Amino acid sequence: MNDAMSLGIHRLWKDDYVSSLKPGRKGPIRCIDLAGGTGDIALRILDHAREQYADRETTVDVVDINAEMLKEGYRRFKKTMYHNTPQVSFIESNAQALPEETFPTNTYDLYTIAFGIRNCTSVPDVLKEAYRVLKPGGTFACLEFSKVTNPLFNMVYDQYSFSVIPIMGSILAGDRDSYQYLVESIRKFPSQPEFAEMIKDAGFSSGGMHEGKGGAWRDLWGGIASIHTGVKL
Ligand SMILES: C[S@@+](CC[C@H](N)C(=O)[O-])C[C@H]1O[C@@H](n2cnc3c(N)ncnc32)[C@H](O)[C@@H]1O
C-alpha cells in the first residue's frame, strides 16, 4: 500500500528517516521498531549502524500486532547477515499496550514507528507507551503520511489521492475499499502541529534532530509525509 500511495518514494523517505537518526553514531544502542512487521526500518537501522560506524552490536526489537506481517519481516531477515544474531528479534504486540514483562520501562535508546501510528486506534496510548519504554534521553521518531501545506500542491495531491489511488487499488490489488480507507485515514490523522502537540503532551521535549521553525518535525515532499521526533526527559 505504501508503494501505491507514494509511488515507491516511501523507500527514499525511510532512508532519509533512518539516516537522520544516525543509529550507532554514539556507540551501540537498543532500538524498538513499532508496527515494524515488514522489517524495512529495522534493516535500515542495522545497515546504517554497521556501514557508517562499524557498529555490530546495535539491536532492534521489531514489534507488530499482526503475526503475518512479522513472518514477512522474519522471512526478509533470513536472507541477511543479521538472521540468527542477537541484533534482531520479532515480537507480536500492540503498540498501545506493551506488556511490562516483555518491554520494561526505561529500556530503549530509540523508538521508531513508520507508517504505523495512523493505523492505531489511540495515538495518545501509543505515545504513552513509547515514553514509558524509552530511557531518559531516548528519542521517539515517527514517520507518517501527513498534511500538504501548499494549497495548490494540496489540490493536485487531493485529486491524485481520491481519484487515482482507489482505482489503482482496485486494478492492482482488487481491493478498492482498503485503498479508499488509506486515503481517508491520512486525511483524518492530525496535522503536523497537532501531532507535535500530542507528542509534547505525552511528556516528550520538542528538542531533537528535526526541530525547526514550527516545532519538532520535518516535512518530506511538501508535507506528504513528515518526521516527528521527541526526546524523553
Ligand atoms: C503500513 S504497515 C507499515 C509497516 C512498516 N513500518 C513499514 O513502514 O514498512 C502498518 C503496520 O502497522 C501494524 N499495526 C497496526 N496497528 C498496530 C498496533 N496497534 N500495534 C502494532 N502494530 C500495529 C500493522 O500490522 C502493519 O504491519
PDBQT file of the ligand as one rigid body, heavy atoms in Angstrom, charges set to zero:
ROOT
HETATM    1  C1  LIG A 301       1.670   0.188   6.573  1.00  0.00    +0.000 C 
HETATM    2  S1  LIG A 301       2.352  -1.034   7.619  1.00  0.00    +0.000 S 
HETATM    3  C2  LIG A 301       3.927  -0.319   7.946  1.00  0.00    +0.000 C 
HETATM    4  C3  LIG A 301       4.980  -1.339   8.160  1.00  0.00    +0.000 C 
HETATM    5  C4  LIG A 301       6.418  -0.807   8.263  1.00  0.00    +0.000 C 
HETATM    6  N1  LIG A 301       6.611   0.044   9.421  1.00  0.00    +0.000 N 
HETATM    7  C5  LIG A 301       6.816  -0.082   7.010  1.00  0.00    +0.000 C 
HETATM    8  O1  LIG A 301       6.903   1.139   7.035  1.00  0.00    +0.000 OA
HETATM    9  O2  LIG A 301       7.058  -0.752   6.008  1.00  0.00    +0.000 OA
HETATM   10  C6  LIG A 301       1.472  -0.758   9.127  1.00  0.00    +0.000 C 
HETATM   11  C7  LIG A 301       1.737  -1.783  10.201  1.00  0.00    +0.000 C 
HETATM   12  O3  LIG A 301       1.141  -1.355  11.413  1.00  0.00    +0.000 OA
HETATM   13  C8  LIG A 301       0.784  -2.526  12.120  1.00  0.00    +0.000 C 
HETATM   14  N2  LIG A 301      -0.107  -2.135  13.227  1.00  0.00    +0.000 N 
HETATM   15  C9  LIG A 301      -1.351  -1.615  13.137  1.00  0.00    +0.000 A 
HETATM   16  N3  LIG A 301      -1.847  -1.373  14.361  1.00  0.00    +0.000 NA
HETATM   17  C10 LIG A 301      -0.883  -1.725  15.252  1.00  0.00    +0.000 A 
HETATM   18  C11 LIG A 301      -0.793  -1.710  16.672  1.00  0.00    +0.000 A 
HETATM   19  N4  LIG A 301      -1.802  -1.255  17.429  1.00  0.00    +0.000 N 
HETATM   20  N5  LIG A 301       0.341  -2.134  17.247  1.00  0.00    +0.000 NA
HETATM   21  C12 LIG A 301       1.378  -2.602  16.497  1.00  0.00    +0.000 A 
HETATM   22  N6  LIG A 301       1.350  -2.644  15.152  1.00  0.00    +0.000 NA
HETATM   23  C13 LIG A 301       0.235  -2.207  14.533  1.00  0.00    +0.000 A 
HETATM   24  C14 LIG A 301       0.171  -3.391  11.050  1.00  0.00    +0.000 C 
HETATM   25  O4  LIG A 301       0.075  -4.730  11.434  1.00  0.00    +0.000 OA
HETATM   26  C15 LIG A 301       1.155  -3.162   9.910  1.00  0.00    +0.000 C 
HETATM   27  O5  LIG A 301       2.190  -4.108   9.919  1.00  0.00    +0.000 OA
ENDROOT
TORSDOF 0
